[in-house]
C-alpha cells in the first residue's frame, strides 16, 4: 500500500509537496478544481449559490500537467490521480444540456493529456447537487472542528439554481432552477458519460474512478443520487465493463450509507481490481445524521480495514481525504499530519 495526500489546486506548491514528503507520503492526489470566493472546500452550506464561481475556467493544458508531475517529482512524489472535474468542463453532461457532446470531446482531450503526462487515474463524482447540506461544528474528539449532516438543518428539497451544478456557478446570467431529475434519467446520463469516455480512457491507460455520493441519500435538491448504496457500484461496473471503469473508494461515504457493510464492500471492490485509490477517513453515524471524526475514533475499525486491504493484496494509494482541524496555528496541516501518521504506522506494522 502507498501513502498519499490530496491537495487542492491552489495548494499545489513546493511547501505542501515538502509537507507531504515529510509526513511519509510517496504520492499525491491533485484536485482539478479550486473552490472560489474564499469558501472552505470541505463545507457546502445551505445557501442557494454554493461555493463560488467557475465561469471562464479552462481545461488543464499539457504544460500544466507536465509541470505538476515535475513539481511532485522534485520532492520524491508521484501523482497518483487527478480528482474532481471542474463543473465548467462538464455541466451539460451532468444536466443533459445541448453542449454535452462538445464537452465530452473536451474531456476526451483532457484524458489523453493526462495519459501522456503519466497520471493513471481521474477521480470524478457524477452528481448534480454534489456535496451539499453539511455544516461545521466541534464534532470530533476534544471539540475539534469538523463537518457533518444533521437532519432538519437544511431543506433537502431546495432546488438547484439554474446555471449551477456541484455547488458552483458556471453561468450567472441564466434564471430559474434546475428541473427535478429522476434516478433513471440520471443513469441515462451516466451511461452517456461512460460510452463516450471509456474507449478513450482505455486507449490512454487512464482509469476513471467514481466517488460515491456524500451525503448518500436517495434524492437531494430534487435530483436523484447515483452511488448512494454499495450495490450501485455493481450497476456502474455493468454499465461499461472495462478495467478502466473503477471506483474512488471513499470509506467514510460508504459507512454513512443507510445499509451495506463497509468491510465487505471494500473487499469485493479490491479483489475485483476496481479500486483506483482510497479515501481513508472515518465517521460516526449514518444518514440522515452523521459527522466526520478523527481516523481513530469513528464507527469504522480502521486497523481492521487496513489489515483487510493488506490481506486482499491492495497495492494502491490511500489518502486521508479531509480530516478534523486541530486547534493550533496550522489546523489543516496538523489534522492531516495526525491522519497520515496513523496510516503510516498501520502500514509499517503490516509490513507495507
Buried (B, 14 or more C-beta within 10 A) or exposed (E): BBBBBBBBBEBBEEEBBBBBBEBBBBBBBBBBBBBBEEBBBBBBBEEEBBBBBBBEBEBBEEEBBBBBBEBBEEBEBBBBBBBBBBBBBBBBBBBBEEEBEEBBEBBBEBBBBBBBBEBBBBBBBBBBBBBBBBBBEEBBEEEBBBBBBBEEBBEBEBBBBBBBBBBBBBBEEEEEBBEBBEBEBBBEBBEBBBEBBBBBBBEBBBBBBBBBBBBBBEBBBBBBBBBBBBEBBEEBBEBBEBEBBBBBBBBBBBBBBEEBEBBEBBBBBBEEEBBBBBBBBBBBBBBBBBBBBBBBBBBBBBBEBBBBBBEBEBEBBBBBBBBBBBEEEEBBBBBBBBBBBBBBEBBEEBEB
